[in-house]
Amino acid sequence: MPKENIPTYHQTHPSDLATIDDLKREGLQPADEQPVAALFNLRQGDTERLTGLFRRADAVPLHVKEQT
């Protein structure tokens, strides 16, 4: 999807979308080659953060690396 066609949300986003951190807390991760569904722009005080949002329905269980 071309960058100009990616929706951008500010301060809040639909519940079916999640950041990578949100997915990890739920024991999930984006599927291999899962594209970013939207961008999320969060402003807190003087700090602004732009991150990708992924569809929860397309996420897969988090892979745990085995210790060797």
GIDAVEN-V927255 format. One record per pair of residues at least 4 apart in sequence whose ideal C-beta (glycine too) atoms are under 7 Angstrom apart, sorted by the first residue. I is the first residue (numbers start at 1). J is the second residue. If there is no record, write none. Layout:
i | j
I | J
I | J
//
This chain:
i | j
1 | 5
1 | 6
1 | 35
6 | 36
6 | 38
6 | 39
7 | 38
8 | 38
8 | 39
8 | 41
9 | 13
9 | 38
9 | 40
10 | 41
11 | 42
13 | 17
13 | 38
13 | 40
13 | 53
16 | 55
16 | 56
16 | 57
17 | 37
17 | 38
17 | 53
17 | 54
17 | 55
18 | 22
18 | 23
18 | 53
18 | 54
18 | 56
19 | 40
19 | 51
19 | 53
20 | 24
20 | 30
21 | 25
22 | 26
23 | 28
23 | 29
23 | 30
23 | 54
23 | 59
24 | 29
24 | 62
27 | 61
27 | 62
28 | 59
28 | 60
28 | 61
28 | 62
29 | 59
29 | 60
29 | 62
29 | 63
30 | 34
30 | 54
30 | 59
31 | 58
31 | 59
31 | 60
34 | 54
34 | 58
36 | 52
36 | 53
36 | 54
37 | 53
37 | 54
37 | 55
38 | 53
39 | 50
39 | 52
39 | 53
40 | 51
40 | 53
41 | 48
41 | 50
42 | 49
43 | 48
54 | 58
54 | 59
//
